[in-house]
Amino acid sequence: MTDLRIVPPKPFDTDVAVVGGGLAGLTAACRLAESGQGVTLFEARSRLGGRMLTTGVPPVADRPWIDLGPAWFWPHHQHIRALVAQLALPVFEQHRDGLARYEAGAGSPPESFDPPGSADPSLRLVGGMAALTRALYAASQAAPTPVTIHLDAAVRAITVHNDHVVLNGDGVHCTAARVIVAAPPRVVARDITFVPPLSHTLQATLADTVTWMGHAMKCVATYDAPFWRDAGRSGYAVSWGGPLQEIHDACMPPHEGTPAGYALMGFVAPRTSAAARAFREQSAEARRTAVLAQLARLFGNEALTATGYAEYDWTRDSFTCGPHDDVPPAAHPEYDDALLHGARTDDPWNGRLLWAGSETSAVGGGYLEGAVASGWRAAAAIRASGSAF
Ligand SMILES: Cc1cc2nc3c(=O)[nH]c(=O)nc-3n(C[C@H](O)[C@H](O)[C@H](O)COP(=O)(O)OP(=O)(O)OC[C@H]3O[C@@H](n4cnc5c(N)ncnc54)[C@H](O)[C@@H]3O)c2cc1C
């Protein structure tokens, strides 16, 4: 006798819909897919990774190696370290041997100083953060039920029904048993309509939650050789002379057929100063000239021989920044709101709406660490309930 097993059709398009394909959304999606759940991920941009943005610059323009978003994680960040180890991604320590430079103001002659050592060195990924995005994408496709990924798919509305949710947006229509929203809270508050509406408290919490580093702008100059290292300098500098405020060595070891890359990277002063606002409004060519002139002041005229230049102003990126995110907070926010990290709920969504994203994490909130912790937390909450339904 043939053993006929009748499998009822799944009532919805997917078990879990994930909004946002940054580190948090990808880690949540992978965890759920590994346990056999059907996952559909919607990403507004035409690429995965979110704030993880790695680009190529001549002479290796066709291979990404320059991080214009996050570059570092730290030994005490256990979730991101566990993920990197699980994916077997090679890691190296931020270069910091040699003297640092200090510029007290415009026109002040730069000085050298010997910064105190740190027991908690900054760690980087060989190949940049693109290596992590690529590995997570590969894992999402190798899972028992590969994750369905839609790019250029901004979610604009999420409606809860008795036993499911409906997502609508740019080319998006999807029914799911549950949804994990893994986009920055302020972006969610501005861009996504919830039906029925979220409570006033929750809506206000989303709108008040600063997107970490949304105010940032990074500029990178690439070179044929690390001339600053050869001169006994680490590449680290602190400057009040502008336009860059904090500068680091951004060299990359050779990897997967890509030769070593040599670079200096700097964070532009925030928009709160008139000079920084004016710098950001200039043409890209004028900004490049100003950045190289500053690097030459700090590290010598070889800095003018840059082979390439790249920059990214995150304040102009509406998939990262919500209202007021162009202004940096006075200190690193706590990111401990129980409504966002799931310890408390005041919505009528019967647990069908879960939050992820670094800014929803009480652990390492704002950092890559918080993104991974929140993605795993949301996935664990669904797995703990037995099924998505
Ligand atoms: C310049 C810079 C430097 C940084 N440096 C560091 C560092 O060195 N170390 C560190 O730990 N952290 C650093 N950070 C912070 C780190 O980048 C973040 O903590 C982390 O990347 C957040 O991941 P996430 O998935 O929570 O959010 P995101 O990466 O912001 O991902 C959210 C995703 O949601 C998408 N999205 C938005 N709206 C919608 C919508 N309506 N529909 C669908 N998708 C949507 C976005 O496009 C994005 O892909 C830095 C950030 C910046 C900008």
The ligand as an SDF file (V2000), in Angstrom:
LIG
                    3D

 53 58  0  0  0  0  0  0  0  0999 V2000
   29.7420   55.3110    8.7380 C   0  0  0  0  0  0  0  0  0  0  0  0
   29.3680   54.2340    9.7210 C   0  0  0  0  0  0  0  0  0  0  0  0
   30.3650   53.6180   10.4620 C   0  0  0  0  0  0  0  0  0  0  0  0
   30.0300   52.6300   11.3810 C   0  0  0  0  0  0  0  0  0  0  0  0
   31.0520   52.0000   12.0450 N   0  0  0  0  0  0  0  0  0  0  0  0
   30.7620   50.9490   12.8340 C   0  0  0  0  0  0  0  0  0  0  0  0
   31.8220   50.1310   13.3380 C   0  0  0  0  0  0  0  0  0  0  0  0
   32.9980   50.3420   13.0300 O   0  0  0  0  0  0  0  0  0  0  0  0
   31.4930   49.1020   14.1690 N   0  0  0  0  0  0  0  0  0  0  0  0
   30.1830   48.8100   14.4790 C   0  0  0  0  0  0  0  0  0  0  0  0
   29.9460   47.8650   15.2420 O   0  0  0  0  0  0  0  0  0  0  0  0
   29.1450   49.5450   13.9650 N   0  0  0  0  0  0  0  0  0  0  0  0
   29.4160   50.5730   13.1370 C   0  0  0  0  0  0  0  0  0  0  0  0
   28.3980   51.2640   12.5380 N   0  0  0  0  0  0  0  0  0  0  0  0
   27.0080   50.8630   12.8570 C   0  0  0  0  0  0  0  0  0  0  0  0
   26.6160   49.5930   12.0690 C   0  0  0  0  0  0  0  0  0  0  0  0
   26.7570   49.8760   10.7120 O   0  0  0  0  0  0  0  0  0  0  0  0
   25.1640   49.2280   12.3770 C   0  0  0  0  0  0  0  0  0  0  0  0
   25.0230   48.9280   13.7460 O   0  0  0  0  0  0  0  0  0  0  0  0
   24.6600   47.9820   11.6350 C   0  0  0  0  0  0  0  0  0  0  0  0
   25.1420   47.8950   10.3220 O   0  0  0  0  0  0  0  0  0  0  0  0
   23.1330   48.0180   11.6640 C   0  0  0  0  0  0  0  0  0  0  0  0
   22.5930   46.9020   10.9990 O   0  0  0  0  0  0  0  0  0  0  0  0
   21.0070   46.7790   10.9170 P   0  0  0  0  0  0  0  0  0  0  0  0
   20.7100   45.5800   10.0990 O   0  0  0  0  0  0  0  0  0  0  0  0
   20.4110   46.8890   12.2500 O   0  0  0  0  0  0  0  0  0  0  0  0
   20.5210   48.1070   10.1290 O   0  0  0  0  0  0  0  0  0  0  0  0
   20.8450   48.5750    8.6410 P   0  0  0  0  0  0  0  0  0  0  0  0
   22.1980   48.1440    8.2360 O   0  0  0  0  0  0  0  0  0  0  0  0
   20.5210   50.0190    8.5870 O   0  0  0  0  0  0  0  0  0  0  0  0
   19.8170   47.7350    7.7550 O   0  0  0  0  0  0  0  0  0  0  0  0
   18.4630   48.1010    7.6430 C   0  0  0  0  0  0  0  0  0  0  0  0
   18.0030   47.7470    6.2410 C   0  0  0  0  0  0  0  0  0  0  0  0
   16.6100   48.0890    6.1280 O   0  0  0  0  0  0  0  0  0  0  0  0
   16.4040   48.5860    4.8190 C   0  0  0  0  0  0  0  0  0  0  0  0
   15.1560   49.3400    4.7940 N   0  0  0  0  0  0  0  0  0  0  0  0
   14.9160   50.5710    5.2720 C   0  0  0  0  0  0  0  0  0  0  0  0
   13.6110   50.8970    5.0730 N   0  0  0  0  0  0  0  0  0  0  0  0
   13.0280   49.8340    4.4490 C   0  0  0  0  0  0  0  0  0  0  0  0
   11.7140   49.5580    3.9830 C   0  0  0  0  0  0  0  0  0  0  0  0
   10.7080   50.4370    4.1060 N   0  0  0  0  0  0  0  0  0  0  0  0
   11.4740   48.3640    3.3680 N   0  0  0  0  0  0  0  0  0  0  0  0
   12.4820   47.4500    3.2250 C   0  0  0  0  0  0  0  0  0  0  0  0
   13.7600   47.6650    3.6410 N   0  0  0  0  0  0  0  0  0  0  0  0
   14.0190   48.8370    4.2670 C   0  0  0  0  0  0  0  0  0  0  0  0
   17.6430   49.4160    4.5530 C   0  0  0  0  0  0  0  0  0  0  0  0
   17.8300   49.6700    3.1780 O   0  0  0  0  0  0  0  0  0  0  0  0
   18.7360   48.5420    5.1670 C   0  0  0  0  0  0  0  0  0  0  0  0
   19.2920   47.6580    4.2210 O   0  0  0  0  0  0  0  0  0  0  0  0
   28.6840   52.2450   11.5830 C   0  0  0  0  0  0  0  0  0  0  0  0
   27.6770   52.8630   10.8210 C   0  0  0  0  0  0  0  0  0  0  0  0
   28.0220   53.8330    9.8950 C   0  0  0  0  0  0  0  0  0  0  0  0
   26.9360   54.4640    9.0580 C   0  0  0  0  0  0  0  0  0  0  0  0
  1  2  1  0
  2  3  1  0
  2 52  2  0
  3  4  2  0
  4  5  1  0
  4 50  1  0
  5  6  2  0
  6  7  1  0
  6 13  1  0
  7  8  2  0
  7  9  1  0
  9 10  1  0
 10 11  2  0
 10 12  1  0
 12 13  2  0
 13 14  1  0
 14 15  1  0
 14 50  1  0
 15 16  1  0
 16 17  1  0
 16 18  1  0
 18 19  1  0
 18 20  1  0
 20 21  1  0
 20 22  1  0
 22 23  1  0
 23 24  1  0
 24 25  2  0
 24 26  1  0
 24 27  1  0
 27 28  1  0
 28 29  2  0
 28 30  1  0
 28 31  1  0
 31 32  1  0
 32 33  1  0
 33 34  1  0
 33 48  1  0
 34 35  1  0
 35 36  1  0
 35 46  1  0
 36 37  1  0
 36 45  1  0
 37 38  2  0
 38 39  1  0
 39 40  1  0
 39 45  2  0
 40 41  1  0
 40 42  2  0
 42 43  1  0
 43 44  2  0
 44 45  1  0
 46 47  1  0
 46 48  1  0
 48 49  1  0
 50 51  2  0
 51 52  1  0
 52 53  1  0
M  END
$$$$
